[in-house]
């Protein structure tokens, strides 16, 4: 919209007389802080190193706090909804003019705009604003993380984090700067369009929606930050993050195991303890987005590529698809799964013939599994952990 606005400058006879945006104004330039302090970046790096924090992401062993995935998913909603509503106010006026309704402007001003084709351009900008509002909603909806399946070629794939984060962050800066410029015009200057002085009188709709742009920009920035914190996952440098319940730092030389399925790391345990939970869902990508946003669980592709291994706080887990409405499957640890299965049948239970173990690679990585029912028909599972590597 900023580019289209600049194009208007040469399209109208008489010109569009605006002061320069705040981001480049000599006296009113918006600064990010480090511009005025060349040592700022060095100071931040030194503070992070001496405070045992990641020198890249700044995360430490105290946990992520409000930036944890589940918390950022909560506080990021209202900024996203706010950033969606404000551009719709702008779009309402521009689309009304494009369809011949002089909403909030004088009849004379409306006729002049029609003569030079200004309202058609305004309709394009209004349509862009509506599209931006819809895309903003994606910052807090599942389809903002996984492309809808009806999209050709990319349907069902994960949305790259940078594809949403970078444009939204840039737009929030531009919109905030432009909004502050319009505020300054109303307070200290004049806004002239052709032969008309635009103010908060009979032509109020030409500038009033823009006065809310600083709110739009700040809200969009907050929603974008929430989206980033929710999806950034574990830091590749320090191994922190991804789940606010996993507080321990890991050295880059000692990465976390690919799965939380290594129950041997917990030490010796009695046979029969809860060892594994399997979730059945209709669509594994939607399931991943839901539980990742809700609990901050870490998901990794399973060996077959058809499901996920899930890192839960204190038990191993997995997720498979094409199982709509399924209750979680619970598996209990045993040292010898064949002997345990025989014991189940001896006690009047049953063991399903369904193969849930997969190939040799899957068994070596995840162990062995059997689905069973007790003597009253209630389902449960048995899990024999893999041998230590």
Residue pairs with C-beta under 8 A, 6 or more apart in sequence:
1 125
1 128
1 129
2 21
2 174
2 178
4 121
4 124
4 125
4 128
5 16
8 16
8 118
8 121
9 15
9 16
11 116
11 117
11 118
11 121
12 116
12 118
12 193
12 194
13 116
13 194
14 192
14 193
14 194
14 195
15 192
16 192
16 193
17 190
17 191
17 192
18 181
18 185
18 191
19 25
19 181
19 184
19 185
19 189
20 181
21 177
21 178
21 181
22 28
22 29
22 30
22 177
22 180
22 181
22 184
23 29
23 30
23 173
23 174
23 177
28 180
28 184
30 176
30 177
30 180
33 40
34 40
34 41
37 43
44 58
45 55
47 53
48 54
48 55
48 58
49 55
51 60
52 60
52 61
52 249
53 59
53 60
54 60
54 235
54 237
54 238
54 240
55 237
56 235
56 237
56 238
57 232
57 235
57 237
57 238
57 240
57 241
59 235
59 238
59 240
59 241
60 240
60 249
61 240
61 247
61 248
61 249
62 247
63 244
63 247
64 71
64 229
64 240
64 241
64 244
65 71
65 244
66 72
66 75
67 229
68 229
68 243
68 244
68 296
69 229
69 230
69 231
69 242
69 243
69 244
69 292
69 293
69 295
69 296
70 244
70 293
70 294
70 295
70 296
71 244
72 225
72 226
72 227
72 229
72 230
73 140
73 226
73 230
73 293
73 294
75 226
76 139
76 140
76 222
76 223
76 225
76 226
76 227
76 229
76 230
77 140
77 226
79 218
79 219
79 220
79 221
79 222
79 223
79 226
80 136
80 137
80 139
80 140
80 219
80 223
80 226
81 137
81 140
82 215
82 216
82 219
83 133
83 136
83 172
83 216
83 219
83 220
83 223
84 133
84 134
84 136
84 137
85 133
86 209
86 212
86 213
86 215
86 216
86 219
87 129
87 130
87 132
87 133
87 136
87 216
88 129
88 130
88 133
89 209
89 212
90 125
90 126
90 129
90 209
90 210
91 125
91 126
91 127
91 129
91 130
91 133
92 103
92 126
92 209
93 103
93 104
93 122
93 126
93 205
93 206
93 209
94 119
94 122
94 123
94 125
94 126
94 129
95 122
95 123
95 126
95 127
95 130
96 102
96 103
97 103
97 105
97 110
97 113
97 119
97 122
97 123
98 119
98 120
98 122
98 123
98 126
99 123
102 109
102 110
103 205
104 203
104 204
104 205
104 206
104 208
105 113
105 202
105 203
105 204
105 205
105 206
106 196
106 202
106 203
108 196
109 193
109 196
109 202
109 203
109 206
110 119
112 194
112 195
112 196
113 119
113 122
116 194
132 171
136 168
136 220
136 223
137 144
138 144
138 159
138 164
139 164
139 168
139 223
139 224
139 226
139 227
140 223
140 226
140 227
142 286
142 289
142 290
142 293
144 159
144 164
144 227
145 158
145 159
145 231
145 289
145 293
146 156
146 157
146 158
146 159
146 285
146 286
146 289
147 154
147 155
147 156
147 157
147 158
147 159
148 155
149 155
149 156
156 285
158 285
161 228
161 231
161 232
164 224
164 227
165 224
165 227
165 228
168 220
168 223
168 224
168 227
169 221
169 224
171 217
171 220
172 217
172 218
172 220
172 221
172 224
173 217
173 221
174 217
175 213
175 214
175 216
175 217
175 220
176 213
176 214
176 216
176 217
176 218
176 221
177 217
178 210
178 213
179 210
179 211
179 212
179 213
179 214
179 215
179 216
179 217
180 214
182 191
182 207
182 210
182 211
182 213
183 211
183 214
185 191
185 207
186 199
186 200
186 207
186 211
190 197
190 199
191 197
191 198
191 199
191 206
191 207
192 198
193 206
196 203
198 206
198 207
199 207
200 207
200 208
230 293
232 241
233 241
233 242
233 298
234 240
234 241
234 242
234 256
234 298
235 241
237 252
238 249
238 250
238 251
238 252
239 249
239 250
239 251
239 252
239 254
239 255
239 256
240 249
240 250
242 296
242 298
243 295
243 296
243 297
243 298
243 311
243 313
244 296
245 296
245 313
246 311
246 313
250 256
257 265
258 300
258 309
259 300
259 309
259 311
259 316
259 365
259 366
260 298
260 309
260 310
260 311
260 312
260 315
260 316
260 317
261 276
261 309
261 316
261 365
261 366
261 367
261 385
261 386
262 316
262 385
262 386
263 269
263 275
263 316
263 333
263 385
264 385
264 388
269 333
271 333
271 334
271 335
271 340
272 332
272 333
272 334
273 332
273 333
274 315
274 330
274 331
274 332
274 333
275 315
275 316
275 331
275 332
275 333
275 383
275 385
276 315
276 316
276 317
276 318
276 330
276 331
276 333
276 369
276 381
276 383
277 312
277 315
277 316
277 317
277 318
277 328
277 329
277 330
277 331
278 317
278 318
278 319
278 320
278 328
278 329
278 331
278 381
279 287
279 291
279 310
279 317
279 318
279 319
279 320
279 326
279 328
279 329
280 319
280 320
280 321
280 323
280 324
280 326
280 327
280 328
280 329
281 287
281 319
281 320
281 321
281 323
281 324
281 326
282 321
282 322
282 323
282 324
282 325
283 321
284 306
284 307
284 308
284 319
284 320
284 321
287 308
287 319
287 321
288 299
288 308
288 319
291 297
291 299
291 310
291 319
292 298
292 299
297 310
297 311
297 312
297 317
298 310
298 311
299 308
299 309
299 310
299 311
299 319
300 308
300 309
300 311
301 307
301 308
301 309
302 308
302 309
302 318
302 320
302 362
303 358
303 359
303 361
303 362
303 365
303 366
304 358
304 362
306 320
306 321
307 318
307 319
307 320
307 321
308 318
308 319
309 316
309 317
309 318
309 366
310 316
310 317
310 318
310 319
311 317
318 366
329 371
329 379
329 381
330 380
330 381
331 369
331 380
331 381
331 382
331 383
332 380
332 381
332 382
332 383
333 383
333 384
333 385
334 340
334 382
334 383
334 384
335 384
336 384
337 368
337 369
337 370
337 382
337 383
337 384
340 370
340 382
340 384
341 351
341 370
341 372
341 382
344 350
344 351
344 372
344 374
344 382
345 351
347 374
347 375
348 374
348 375
349 372
349 373
349 374
349 375
350 372
350 373
351 370
351 371
351 372
352 370
352 371
352 372
352 373
354 371
356 369
356 370
356 371
356 381
357 363
357 368
357 369
358 366
363 386
364 386
365 386
366 386
367 383
367 384
367 385
367 386
368 383
368 384
369 381
369 382
369 383
369 384
370 381
370 382
371 379
371 381
372 379
372 380
372 381
372 382
373 379
373 380
374 380
